Amino acid sequence: MDWLTILIIVIQCFVITLAVTTAFAYLTLFERRLLARLQHRVGPNRAGPKGFLQPAADAVKLFFKEDIVPAMADKPVYLLAPALAVIPALIIWAVIPFGCLNLNWDYQACYDPARANLWNILQITDLNIGVLYVLAVTSIGVYGITLAGWASNNKYSMLGGIRSSAQLISYELALGCAVLSVVMTYGTFSTHEIVTQQKGGLWGIIPQLLGFVLFMVAATAEVVRAPFDLVEAEQELTGGYNTEYGSMKFALFFMAEYIKLIAVSALAVTFFFGGWNFPGLDILGREVTALAGPVAGSIVFGLVSLGAFLLKVVIFLFISVWVRASWPRLRYDRLMDLGWKWLLPLGLLNLVYTAVVIVLVPDRAVHSWVLFGLGALTIAIALGFNRTPKPVDNVTLVNDVQLPQS
């Protein structure tokens, strides 16, 4: 590896870090304005034209707030916890392909399985175990939240940390089953190969409809977004694990949640919606190359693929905000029931479906639609069972006893 390659990797890391932190800031504005629209409110509109500078105002406010450390806190762990929360949210982007801009000026190498002539500037690295890297990084995100609750020496924070441990471990199992189903479908752990094998419009949601539903539910719980945000339930825990945090340490937890939300949306696009692919992209690259040469063809191919990827991510972010505005927070026992009694069995069943169908039906197009039918049927049956009325056996009845008057 020469110095130019190292320099380009450093620049890629810097640009992506700057991009996702800026995206986090304006995702908060996007969410607040969209929530206001859905709830018939105005939303932030004072800082700058139409509220466009509201993220900058929030950053200045948090930066200059008083920073208090509890006297009885475990100070080293208390200070380390915000970093442990935000670092996994940033390093997960190393293997996500944003698009394909080949610096060797051959757009067709983006679809080459051998990738002998591919130098993709829109992906930091293409690990042959990229999916395992994603699962490993997402699994260590629980440490920041749990240690924050424990180190604060606060009962409410501790309860939030315990809840986070139980919730994230429970839903990681269903998330892992959904991702492994994608790996079995495409026969690779490389995120780049998963994207390129979805070329032609047969996106991953077709063979893995059930896996997509499981992934979205489990991923929403993994990033502790509504309706699964019980680790910071204000009505029960006065804020949860971050109760004793203020100023920029609180901002780091806030930033970690939103960056993970963007990363989860990017992974959903990569695994189930073709990544940077969209119908006609190959034809566009070929026509531009024929008209203006391979350099122009590669640049146009790369920029359009990047735009397609970002558009899909924005759609998923819109859906996440829509869910937050529409669904109330679950009760904690129902949260655990959903993870262990529904998502995990369905995830294991999806793994069995995928393995058996791929072995029995070798043709990819045919087994994709067979898996789609099995997934749709399983979802319909699961929804039917879930709608069956159940006796109320977990409510404590209190008799209204009239005490005798003295």
Secondary structure, 3 states (H helix, E strand, C coil): CCHHHHHHHHHHHHHHHHHHHHHHHHHHHHHHHHHHHHCCCCCCCCCCHHHCCHHHHHHHHHHHCCCCCCCCCCHHHHHHHHHHHHHHHHHHHHHCCCCCCECCCCHHHHHCCCCCCCCECCCCCCCCCHHHHHHHHHHCCHHHHHHHHHHCCCHHHHHHHHHHHHHHHHHHHHHHHHHHHHHHHHCCCCHHHHHHCCCCCCCCCCCCHHHHHHHHHHHHHHCCCCCCCHHHCHHHHCCHHHCCCCHHHHHHHHHHHHHHHHHHHHHHHHHHCCCCCCCCHHHHHHHHHHHHCHHHHHHHHHHHHHHHHHHHHHHHHHHHHHHHHHCCCCCHHHHHHHHHHHHHHHHHHHHHHHHHHHHHCCCHHHHHHHHHHHHHHHHHHHHHHHCCCCCCCCCCCCCCCCCCCC
